[in-house]
Amino acid sequence: MPELISPTARLAPSFSEAVDEFIAEGRGSEDDHSLTGQMIRDYVIPARGGEWVGEWVERYLADEARWQTEPPENFVTMTMLWWVDGDEYLGRISLRHYLNEHLLQIGGHIGYDIRPTARRRGHATAMLAAALPRIAAYGVEKALITCDADNVGSRKAIERNGGVLEDQRGDKLRFWVPTV
């Protein structure tokens, strides 16, 4: 049964396969402003052709762990969790402990990705449901969650978890979701 866990190098092979799936669908380009796109540009592309998968994954995980207490400039503290089923990486969810102006406009408290081969099986809905009590522990009573206006699957996952559409800003839909 899938569950949320702290990221672990133990799942490096499965995580790397998922990253390859994201790259195959076009993620990681300069116009991909998602956390997954940034991770591909910062860790995967430089490692290609030399590093063993576990090396770049361990560096990535060490840097991500610092986000809980020492985020990069212009970012907020964040907890990342992985959605896994045994040894299979299915997706990730990022819980931002508070909002800055950018996140209030288009990023929100929660961001997530499901690997392409695991989509359309209810994982986003279940992962989000499992994460809501965790973000409530940071004092967030209503979480802002955004998605691209054309991302029907993400919109359904948010709405299934009680999300109420507030508005659309640019190409982003903004929902407020109760956490308790």
Secondary structure, DSSP 8 states (H G I E B T S, - for coil): --EEE---GGGHHHHHHHHHHHHHTTTTSTT--SHHHHHIIIIIHHHTTTS-HHHHHHHHHHHHHHTTTS--TT---EEEEEEEETTEEEEEEEEESS--HHIIIIIBSEEEEE-GGGTTSSHHHHHHHHHHHHHHTTT-SEEEEEEETT-HHHHHHHHHTT-EEEEEETTEEEEEEE--
